């Protein structure tokens, strides 16, 4: 299973590293630079508002379905026809709730207009994720990898034409950005549906209330977990925009750093997508998951540590490279918020393991406490420190969640604490920090400095044998022979 994981991980990473970084830093960043931080903050707050409520479109269906179909492939045809009907009904429910809340918080006419398209986008995004859960559950990871980047690839083409060609009228507006998303999601969802139908065979959409009730009883713990996680991951931008007089500007500043964090979290998210069906299948067959947990965590967390040290060391240069509108305050927000990458990467490994094992009650308790921590700290810190206060709130909540999930995994699976790896981790951290301090003092060019820090950090990982290179190479070789 480790061999299968590494082989498919390489394919997933290759496709996503080719497409998503260009989307985030080439297109999304260019959109913010084109429309300005305040205008982008206007969009960012509305996007997060619709995203937090996105769970009403899914109610845990995607995660439950991925685990269920991975263990019982024969249920695909029966479940597909019923779930697609259910998702259409949920779309109506989601739309009513979103616009009811939008009127309660008194969004203006322009905000309501944009929410119309954001609601449509969220539906098609939810549909794509559900269809992909079937594809990955069938262990079709290469196909899933292509679908995972398809919407972004289409958006890159459309937004590039609107930003840099003469084919579309100027100036570029945030509305055009949202329209491009709508077109991309519709095309990607159509292709994903076609692929799933080829595997499932003919289906007939119909309303089966008995199936809906039984299915939702199974999936609601996943729904609650996703809702709570959405709150503590996405509430910051909404609270900034609502609580402050200059809320749109502060939400825009926060969005600058959050974009980088989101991009950096992409690789850990891809790990999670591969691991969920693998863990589910292994646990059903009563296989030992510890070797795969160790391998996946080492592969993600060690590069994350090196990246964090480089990002914090050269934060001013990174922000200047990416954004036209930034200052020392933006840099401070970035330095704080990016630390959350360590926590999110940990969550994507251990949280996925616990989800695969069905420990939803424990995860929901953790997520509820994390949400309370984040909201409480935001209420205290935002009025005084604005976006910086929100960044502190976010990383505090994220670190709590990560530590809690490690504790749960140790307790439930009876994993032994790997003291050797902890010592290696601490040594790599301290050694790389010292290296970064020295390099930043004596090397003026930050790109050269970053390269030196990354190279030395990588060599330290190899020399300390934090990752067993011989074992890793043997896994790759054996994957080629099968």
N, C-alpha and C positions, 0 to 999 in steps of 0.2 A: 504493500500500500504506500510506503514511503517512496518507492520507485515511481509509482503511478502519479503520486502527488507532485514530485519534482519535475517530471516530464511535462505534465499539464500546466504546472506553475510557470514554466519557461515560456510556453506558448501564450498564456494569458498575459504575462508581464510584457512580452514583446509587443503584442498588439496594443495593449493599453498605454505603454510607454511611447509608442509611435504616435498615438492619436490624442489621448487626454491631456498630456502636458501642453501640447500646442493649443488645444481648446481653452485651457485655463489661462495660460500665460500669453498666448497669441491672440485669442479672440475675446474671452471674457474680460481680461485685463484691458484690452484695447477699447472695449465697449465702455468701461468705466472711465478711461482716459478721454474718450470721445464725448461722453455726455456729462462728465464731472462727478465728483464724489457725492454731492447732494442729490442729484438726479438718480444716481445709481443706488444711493441709500434709500430713496423713495421706492425703488423696485425691490431692493433687498429685503426691506421690512415686509412688503406685501407677499413676496415669494415665501418668506419664512412663515408668515401667517397661514398661507394655504398649505404649506408643507407640514406644519404641526398637525393640522386637521386631516392630513392625507391618510391617516390610519383608518378613518371612516370609509375610505375606498377599499380597504384591504381587510381590516379586522383580524389580522394575524393569518390570513389565508395563505399568503405566499410562503412564509416560513414553515407553517404546519404542512402545507402541500409538498414542499421540497423534502422534508423529512419523511412524510408518509409515502410519497411516490418512490423515493429512493429505496424504501423497504418493501414496497408492494407495487411493482411496475404495472401489473395487470389492471390496476384501478384507474389508469389514465383516461380511457375513453369515457367511463361512467362519470368521473369527477369533472372532466373538462366541460362537458355540456351543461352540467348543473352549476359549476362555479362561474362560467361566463355569464349565465343568466343572473346569478346572484350579484356579480360585479356591476351589471347594468342597473340593477335596483339600488345598489349602494351608491352609484354615481348620482342618482336622483337625490338620495338622502344627504349625501355629502354637499351637494350644491345648495340645498335648502339651508343646511346648518351654516355653511360658510357665509352666505349672504345675510342670514339672520344676525350672525355675530358681527358682520361688517357694518350693518345698520346700527347695531347697539353701540359699537365703538365710534360711530359717526364718521366713517370714511366718506370722502367727497366724491363727486361724480366721476372725476378722472380716475381715482383709485378704484371705484366700483367697476369702471369700464375695463381696466387692466385685470382686475380679479376674474372677470368673465373668461378671459383667455388663459389665465393661470390655473383656473379650475379645470378647464379642458385639458391643459397640459398635464396636470396632476393625474387625471384619469388615465390618459394614454401612457404616462410613465408607470403608473401602477399596473396597467395591463401588460406592459412589456416585462416588468419584473415578475409578474405571475407566470407568464408564458416561459420566461427564462428559467423559472424554478422547475418547470417540467422538463426542460431540455437538460439542465444540469443533473436533475434527479435520475435521468436515464443515462448518466455518465457521459453525455455528449459534450464534453468540456470544450473541444475545439470549436464546435458550432456556437456554443454559448459565448465563447470569447469574441467571436465575430459580431454576434448580436449586441454584446455589451458595449461595443464602440460604434455601432452603426449610426445611432441617433446623433452622436457627437460628430461623426464624420460628415453627415449631411449638414449639420449646423455650421461646421467649419466652412463648407463650400458656400452656403447661403450668406453667412455673415461676412465672409471675405469679399464676396461680390458687393455687398451693401456698404462695407467700410472702405474698400480700396479700389472699386471699379466705378465706371461712369454709367453702368447699366441701370442703377437705381437713383432716384432723386435724393438730393442732399437737403438738410443735414441728416445725419443718422440720429434716430431717436430710440428711447428705451422701448417704445411700443413695437418698433420694427424688430428689435431683438427678441421680444416675446413672440411675435408672429413667426419668426424663423424657427423657434422652438416648437411651435404647434405643428408646422409642416413636417419637421424632422421626426417628431414623436409619432405622428400618424403613419408615415412611411415605414418606420422601424417596427411599429406594432403590427402592421399588415404583413410584413415579411416574417416576423416571429410567429404569427398566427398560422401562416401557411406551412411553416416548418413543423410546428406541433401537430397540425392536422394530418400531415403526412405520416406521422408516427401513431396518432390516435385513431385514424380512420374517420368515417362519417359520424357526425354528431348532430343532435337535434336540440336546439335551445327550447327550454320549457321551464315553467315555474313549478318547482317541487318543494313546497314549504316544509315537508317532513325532512327532506335532505338538508335544506338550509339550516333548520334548527339543530339537527344532529351535528352537522359540519361546524357550525359556529360555536357550539358548545365545546368542541375540540380545539378550535382555533382562538377562542377569546383570550386565553392567557397570553398568547403571542401578541394579540392586538393590544392588550393592556401594556405589555412590555415595550412595544414599539412606540405607543403613545407617550409613555413616561420618558423614554429615551429621546424622543423627538422634542419634548419639552425642555429637558436639560441640555440638549445639544443646540436647539434653534431659538429658544425664547429670548436670548440676549439681544439680537437685532430688533425684535419687536418691542422689547422693554425700553431700549435706548430711544427708539423713534417715538414712543408714546410718552415717556417720562420727562424728556428734556425739551426745552424750547428750540434748541438747535439739534433736535433728535435725528433729522434726516442726515445732517452732516456727520454726526457722531456714528450713526449706523453705517455710513459710507466708509469712515475711517476704520471701523471694526471689520467691515467687509473686506478691506484690503488685506488685512492679516489673516482673516478667516479663510480667504481664497487660497492662500499659500498652505495653511494647515489642512484644508480640504484636499488640496492636490497631493500633499505629502502623505495623507492618510489613504490615498487611493490604493497603494500597494497592499497595505494591511487589509483593506476591504476586499481586494481580490483573493487574498489568502482565505478570508472568511467564506467567500463564495465557493471556493474549492473544498474547504474543510467540512462544511456543514453536511453535505451528502456523504462524504467519506467517513466522518465520525459516526453518522447515523447508521450507516451500513456496518461498520466495525463493531459498534456497540450492540447492534442486533445479533451479530454473529459471535458476540462475546470475545472479540479480539482485544489484545492489549493496546490501548491508545497512547500510552505514555511515550513511546519512542517518537510517534508522529507529533505529539504535542511539543516535545522537546526540540525536535528538528525545526518545526515551523516557527516556534517562538525565537529560537536562536537566529534563524534566517532573517527574521523581521526586526528584532529588537536591537541587535548589534549594529546594523547599518543605521538605524534610527538614532542611536546615541551619537555616532559620528556626525550625522546630518545636523542634529540639534546643536552640537558644539560649533560647527561651521556657521550655521544660521544665526546663532546668538552673537558670535564673534563678529561677523560681517553683516549684521542687520542693517546698518545705514546704507551700505553699498547695494544690498539686495533691494531695499525699498526704493532707492534712487533709480536703479535699473528698471524696475517694474512700473513705477507710477510717476506721473507728472506732478501730482499734488500730494506731497508728503513733507513731514517735518520731524523734529526730535520726538514729538508726542506720538506720532504714528510708529516710529521706530520702537519706542517703549512698549506700545501696545503689542507690536509684533513679537518682541522678545519674551513677553509674558505668555501670550496666547500659544506660541509655537511649542512651549513645553508640554502642552496637552497632547502632542503627538505620541509621547511615551505612553500615556494613559490609554489613548484610543487604540494604539497598536496592541497593547496588552488585552484590552477588551475584545478586540476582533479575534484573538486566539482563544482565550479562556471563556469568554462569553459564548462563542460558537460551540465550544465543547459542552458547556452546561445546557445550552439550548438543544443540542443534539441528544442529550441524555434526558431531556424533558423536565429539567429543574426550573420550571417557570415560576413557581411560587417564590422560591428564594430570589430569583432574578427580579421579580416584580417588587419585592420588598426592597431590594437594593436600589432599583430604579426610582422608586417612590421617595426614598430617603435622599437620593442624589438630586432629584428634582427640587425637593424642599430646600436643600443646601444651596442650590444654584439660585433659586428665586429669592430666598431670604437674603443672601449675600448681594444679589443685584439690587434689591430694594434699599439696602444699606449703602452700598458703594457707588452706584450709578449717580445719585445726586451730587456726590462730592468729587468723584474721580472720572465720571463719564465713561467713555469707551475703555479706559484703562481699568476702571473698577469692574466692568463687565468681564474683562479678560481674566482678572484675578478670580472672580466668581466661577468662571468656566473651568479653569485648571484645577481649582480646589475640588469642585464637584467631580471632575473627570478622574482625578487621582484617587479620590475616595472610591469611586466605582471600580477602578482597576484593582486596587488592593483588596476590595471586598470579593471580587470574582476569583482572584488567586486563592484567597482564603477558602472560599467555597469549594474550589477544585481540589485543593489539598485535603479538605475534610471529606468530601463525597467520594472521591476516587482513591483516597488513601495514598496519594502521591507523597514520596519523600522529598523534603527540601534538598535541592541540589546545591549543597554548600560550596562545592568546587566551582560551579558555574557562577554563583554569587560573588565569590572572590575574584574570579576572572573578570566579571562584569565591573566590579569596583575598580580593579586595576586598570582596565581599559578606559573607564571614565576619567579617572584621575590623570593617567598618563596623557590622554588626548587633550584634556583641559590645559595641562601644563604646556604641552606642545603648541596648542593654539595661542596661548599667551605669549610664548616666545616668538612664534612665527609672525603674529600680528605686530609685534614691536619692531622686528627687523626686516620684514618683507612688506614693501609699500603697495605692491600690486595685489589686490585682494583675490583675483582669480588664481594667481600663482600660489598665494598663501593657502587658499582653499584646497588646491590640488595637493599641496604638501601635507596638509593636515589629514586629508582623506587617505592619502597613500600611507602615511605613518600609522594612522588608525587601523587601516586594513592589515598592515604588516603585524601590528600588535595582536590583532584578532587571530591571525595565523600562528604566530609564535607562541601565544598562550594556549593554543589549541581549544579556544572557546567553541569553534566549529571544527569538527574533525574533517579536514580536507580529504584525507585518504578515503574515509567512508563516503563522503559526498561524491567524489569522483567515481567510486565503485558503484554507487547508486545510478549515476548517469550512464556509465558503461553498460550496466546490466539492463537499463531501460532501452538501450539501442539494440541489444541482442534479442529482445523479445518483441 
